[in-house]
Amino acid sequence: MAKLVFSHMVSLDGFCAGPGGVLDRLPMGPAFDRHNLELLRGAGTLLFGRLTFELFQDFWPRLAQDPPADDPVLAEIATRVARADKLVVSDGLTLSADAPWRDATVLRRAQAHAAIRALKASAPRDLLAYGSRRLMQGLLAEGLVDELRLLVANVLLGEGQRLFEVAPPPLRLELLEQRRLADSELVLLRYACSAEA
C-alpha cells in the first residue's frame, strides 16, 4: 500500500507563505532541492491542489526541456517531475489540449477522497504533495495523510498564509525523524499521521 506524503516549508511562526502567497522569504536553496529530490525518488504520483499545480506547470516543464547543466539536482528533479503521474484536486481546473501537463488527471472535490483512498491501496509507489495546504487540511481530516514532512525555516514572516488556518481534527502525530538538513538552517520534522483513538 502506498503512503500519501505531504511536504511543506514553514516559518518559525507558522506561515507557509507571505502575504498574497509570496514565497521569496523562505530559503529554497540547494538543501531544499536535495530534500525534494529525495522525496521524488520514492514517489510515483504527484498530488496537487489547483494553485500549486499551476505554479509547478508554469516552471518545471521549461526546466525539463532545458535542464541546467551546472545543477544536476535540479535537472533530476525536473526529469522526475515530468515523468511522474499527476493528480489535481480542483472543481474549476480544465486542462487545454496544449497544456504542458495535459495528461494530468483532474479530480473534482466530491470524488477526491474515494479516488485517493483507492489509489493508495493500489499504487506501487507513494503519492507526494508539495504545498497545497487546503488540500492537505481536507485530507488530514479524512485520515488519508500518512506522513507530514515539515521543513522549519529560520525566518519569521509575521504575516501571510498560515500552514494550519483551522485546527485539524484530533490526530496522533508520531515524530519519526528530526534533523538539520546539511549545509542549511532548515530543520526537517517528519511525522507519521493517524486518527486519534
C-alpha positions as CSV (number, residue, x, y, z in Angstrom):
1,M,0.0,0.0,0.0
2,A,1.3,3.4,-1.0
3,K,1.7,6.3,1.5
4,L,0.4,9.8,1.0
5,V,3.2,12.2,2.0
6,F,2.8,16.0,2.3
7,S,5.9,18.2,2.3
8,H,5.7,21.8,3.4
9,M,8.2,24.5,4.3
10,V,7.0,26.6,7.3
11,S,8.4,29.6,9.0
12,L,9.2,29.6,12.8
13,D,6.0,31.5,13.3
14,G,3.8,29.0,11.4
15,F,3.5,30.6,7.9
16,C,3.9,28.7,4.7
17,A,3.9,31.8,2.5
18,G,3.9,35.6,2.9
19,P,1.0,37.9,2.0
20,G,-0.5,37.1,-1.3
21,G,1.2,33.7,-1.4
22,V,4.7,35.1,-1.9
23,L,7.4,32.6,-1.2
24,D,10.5,34.7,-1.7
25,R,11.4,35.0,2.0
26,L,11.5,31.2,2.5
27,P,15.0,29.7,2.0
28,M,14.5,27.5,-1.1
29,G,18.2,26.8,-1.9
30,P,20.3,23.7,-2.6
31,A,19.4,21.9,0.7
32,F,15.7,22.3,-0.1
33,D,16.3,21.0,-3.6
34,R,18.2,17.9,-2.3
35,H,15.4,17.2,0.1
36,N,12.8,17.4,-2.7
37,L,14.8,15.1,-4.9
38,E,15.0,12.5,-2.1
39,L,11.2,12.6,-1.8
40,L,10.7,12.4,-5.6
41,R,12.8,9.3,-5.8
42,G,10.3,7.4,-3.7
43,A,7.1,8.8,-5.4
44,G,5.1,7.6,-8.4
45,T,2.3,10.2,-8.3
46,L,2.3,13.9,-7.6
47,L,-0.8,15.2,-5.9
48,F,-1.8,18.9,-6.2
49,G,-4.4,21.5,-5.4
50,R,-5.1,23.8,-8.3
51,L,-2.8,26.7,-7.3
52,T,0.3,24.5,-6.7
53,F,-0.4,22.6,-9.9
54,E,-0.4,25.9,-11.9
55,L,2.8,27.1,-10.2
56,F,4.5,23.8,-11.0
57,Q,3.2,23.6,-14.6
58,D,4.5,27.1,-15.3
59,F,8.0,26.3,-14.0
60,W,9.0,22.6,-14.3
61,P,8.2,21.8,-18.0
62,R,10.6,24.6,-19.1
63,L,13.3,23.3,-16.9
64,A,12.8,19.7,-18.1
65,Q,13.2,20.9,-21.7
66,D,16.4,22.8,-20.9
67,P,17.9,21.3,-17.7
68,P,20.7,23.2,-16.1
69,A,24.0,21.6,-16.9
70,D,25.6,23.1,-13.7
71,D,22.9,21.8,-11.3
72,P,22.4,18.0,-11.5
73,V,19.9,18.0,-8.6
74,L,17.5,20.5,-10.3
75,A,18.0,18.6,-13.6
76,E,17.0,15.3,-12.0
77,I,14.0,16.9,-10.2
78,A,12.8,18.3,-13.5
79,T,13.1,14.9,-15.1
80,R,11.3,13.1,-12.2
81,V,8.5,15.7,-12.1
82,A,8.0,15.4,-15.8
83,R,7.7,11.6,-15.6
84,A,5.5,11.3,-12.5
85,D,1.8,10.7,-12.8
86,K,-0.1,13.9,-11.8
87,L,-3.3,14.2,-9.9
88,V,-5.0,17.5,-9.3
89,V,-8.0,18.1,-7.0
90,S,-10.0,21.0,-8.3
91,D,-13.6,21.9,-9.2
92,G,-12.5,24.7,-11.6
93,L,-9.5,23.5,-13.5
94,T,-9.8,22.5,-17.1
95,L,-6.7,21.5,-19.0
96,S,-6.3,22.8,-22.5
97,A,-5.1,20.5,-25.3
98,D,-1.8,22.3,-25.5
99,A,-1.1,22.5,-21.7
100,P,2.3,21.1,-20.8
101,W,0.7,18.6,-18.4
102,R,-2.5,18.0,-20.3
103,D,-2.2,14.3,-19.3
104,A,-2.8,15.1,-15.6
105,T,-5.9,13.6,-14.0
106,V,-8.3,16.2,-12.6
107,L,-10.5,15.1,-9.8
108,R,-13.5,17.0,-8.6
109,R,-13.5,17.5,-4.8
110,A,-16.6,15.3,-4.4
111,Q,-14.7,12.4,-5.9
112,A,-11.2,13.1,-4.5
113,H,-11.3,11.3,-1.2
114,A,-12.6,8.0,-2.6
115,A,-10.2,8.2,-5.6
116,I,-7.1,8.9,-3.4
117,R,-8.1,6.1,-1.0
118,A,-8.3,3.7,-3.9
119,L,-5.0,4.9,-5.4
120,K,-3.2,4.5,-2.1
121,A,-4.5,0.9,-2.0
122,S,-3.3,0.0,-5.5
123,A,-0.3,2.2,-6.3
124,P,3.2,0.6,-6.2
125,R,4.9,3.9,-5.2
126,D,4.0,6.7,-2.8
127,L,1.8,9.7,-3.5
128,L,3.6,13.0,-2.9
129,A,2.2,16.5,-2.4
130,Y,4.1,19.8,-2.1
131,G,2.3,22.8,-0.7
132,S,-1.5,22.5,-1.4
133,R,-2.2,23.4,2.2
134,R,-6.0,23.5,1.9
135,L,-6.0,20.1,0.2
136,M,-3.7,18.8,2.9
137,Q,-6.1,20.0,5.6
138,G,-9.1,18.2,4.0
139,L,-7.1,15.0,3.5
140,L,-5.9,15.1,7.1
141,A,-9.5,15.4,8.3
142,E,-10.3,12.3,6.3
143,G,-7.4,10.3,7.7
144,L,-5.8,10.0,4.3
145,V,-2.4,11.6,5.0
146,D,0.2,9.1,6.2
147,E,3.2,11.4,6.7
148,L,3.9,15.1,7.1
149,R,7.3,16.4,6.3
150,L,7.7,19.9,7.7
151,L,10.8,21.9,6.8
152,V,11.1,24.5,9.5
153,A,12.9,27.6,8.2
154,N,14.9,30.1,10.2
155,V,12.7,33.0,9.3
156,L,9.8,34.9,11.0
157,L,7.3,36.1,8.4
158,G,4.9,37.8,10.8
159,E,2.0,37.6,8.4
160,G,0.8,35.7,5.4
161,Q,-0.7,32.3,4.9
162,R,-0.7,30.0,7.9
163,L,0.0,26.4,7.3
164,F,-3.0,25.5,9.5
165,E,-5.7,28.1,9.2
166,V,-8.1,26.0,11.2
167,A,-7.2,23.2,13.7
168,P,-7.5,19.8,12.1
169,P,-9.5,17.1,13.8
170,P,-7.6,15.3,16.6
171,L,-4.6,13.5,15.1
172,R,-1.9,11.3,16.5
173,L,1.4,12.6,15.3
174,E,4.4,10.4,15.9
175,L,7.8,12.0,15.4
176,L,9.7,9.7,13.0
177,E,12.7,11.9,12.3
178,Q,14.2,15.2,13.2
179,R,17.4,16.6,11.6
180,R,19.0,19.6,10.3
181,L,19.5,19.5,6.5
182,A,23.1,19.5,5.6
183,D,24.6,22.9,4.8
184,S,21.4,24.8,5.8
185,E,19.4,26.2,8.6
186,L,16.4,24.1,7.7
187,V,15.2,21.5,10.2
188,L,13.2,18.5,9.0
189,L,10.4,17.3,11.2
190,R,8.9,14.0,9.9
191,Y,5.7,12.8,11.4
192,A,3.5,9.7,10.9
193,C,-0.2,10.7,11.0
194,S,-3.1,8.7,12.2
195,A,-6.6,9.4,13.6
196,E,-6.6,9.8,17.3
197,A,-8.3,6.8,19.0
